[in-house]
Amino acid sequence: MKKAILKSIFKVIGKIFGIFALVYGALFAVFFFDLDGKFLYYVWEPMMVKRYDKMERTDMTQTPYGAKEPVS
Amino acid sequence: MKLFGKEVNKDTLKDTDWKKVASDFWYGKPHEERRLGDLYIGNTGLYKHREWRGVKDTMYYFNNIWLYNYGHMITDIMKYGNMVDFIKGTMRYRWMGQTYLTVMHWFDRGLEGLRGEALAASAWHYRGMVSETIRQFQRMFAADKKLHGGKENELWKNSIAHNETVSGVIFFPFRDQMDDVALEMIPYFVTCHVNNHTVLNYIDAAQSIGLPADPCPMCQAEYGIFVLDDYPDYAPTMITSNEACDGSVATSVLQDWFLNRPLYAMPQPMRYDDPLVQKHCAEEIEGAWKFIEDQYGYKFNWEKYKELAEKHNKLTEFEYEKWDVAANTPYYPINGVAQALYRIYYSQDGWRPIWEEVDGHVKKILDRCVGKKIETFPKTRHRAIAWSCAPLYYSNWCTWAYNCWGINTVINMDSLMFDQLLRTDTYEHALEDLTWYNEKAPMRAMAVGGHEHIFQLWQYMERFNCDMVIMYDQLACKGMQGIHGMFEDEFRARDIHAIWVPHALPDKRVVPRAEIRKIISDYMTTVMHEEPLDPTLVDFDDSESW
């Protein structure tokens, strides 16, 4: 009984360790092959540039002159 | 057969020195064999793969820099605000969504080739700047009327905006009641270093409404953000400055128009060490405090000022310790770009908890380097001082210069600003020192503050034991252009090796980074008759990189 419990505990620990190792390895691959940089450069930045270029903006040159009270 | 894209045959395998391969894997390649230029993909600045620095330093970079900073960026976003505001800000502002997510490449460029203590200490400086940047934009977003349906929330009512050239130290007496956030520091200044693509939109926007193209592009970008309606509306008032020049005055005038709300202009005198201007400058600072009291109803808190000024003095005292090690030993573990950007950022911003935390980490490394006599930049051939204002789009040129030519930029002009401790024994002393602090702001002191300050270069060269000057030549700076010929004469008369580096501050289109490298490399080959340490770095294309 005890042996079976210990075995299942080790199994769970092993699985957690395995998942951790897998995630750690995957992150190392992202780091080493600069996959974060490549994603941001080729996918994210062009997408966001399109968004900002299309964005409707207030025409700031229409701001009236001297609309506020003077500050001493 | 092919291995990692390279043709490998039996003879190659037979001739391979496996002991050397194992040593390169474990310790990293010697400086002269690194071939860092081969790692780039075309003109993008991206890496085929990040540099292998040996097991210890690669794992340090992966765990303690890359993972640590990505992780802490998320916790900082939560700590200084919330994820919803962060996403809203990212979707709304070009300077946010296009720029700051690429921040780890900013680390990569600045820390290229570094090893051991130099890698660790320089990376801590970057960590401090990233954390403070997140704190500032999260504060802006949390208070921003544009992100909250035009609502003036409590944070908006308790914030004050100011020019990035007005020091945060001015606001110490009110920091228990409100928060001061520099308006252009995050949307403009820091972006140029992290991703220089963004700022070009603002420069072009300024010119698109008929504003002239020949003033300093820093000022153009600062008001271009307003032309494009890309400024966060996070405060009911603003304090502006004339620092560094007439271009900044124009920025203030345009901001006054576009913001259309109470604004206090706090000029800094040009001939700042004239005793007659001290009283005037002190009155300007007191005027700013009165403006805050009148507009917000807050009271000047002397105890708060004392507390923060004393904390700020600790940062300055540690800076003096750093200068001492940099000047007199080869054990200084901070590279040129980390030194310059960190110093200008924290001394402009004023004390914040993150600066104290970073200094604590760096102090341990500095003490270790001095105690164990660790030569942090062992390939140093020349100890350089960089003078005048640096190209923002290529502040990491000094990382390149060390890797390629062994030019170690020990100190720079921007680091030497704000050289002033703040007394807290009496109000009069405090105001006097604050006046001096305000007058020793970036560019004011040694760029447009009179030739006697600009020529302090000679004393600093001697103090920091430098044998070379990297002389920045900001093509749109009328102040520094005016004194160009005097420098030429002095360099000749003093027989100093000086390399002029032309640039246009944030605008990489005027003098591309490749041209800056070419000018330095030409000098190193034709005048110094030296060979590059890493020949792959002499000529490469990074025209489209961040």
Interface residues (C-beta under 8 A of the other chain):
Chain A: L27 F28 F31 F32 F33 D34 D36 G37 K38 L40 Y41 W44 E45 M48 V49 R51 Y52 R57 T58 M60 T61 T63 P64 Y65 A67 K68 E69 V71
Chain B: T44 L46 Y47 K48 H49 R50 F62 W66 L67 M91 R94 G97 Q98 L101 T102 M104 H105 D108 H197 N201 I209 F226 V227 L228 D229 D230 W257 F258 N260 R261 P262 L263 Y264 F291 W546
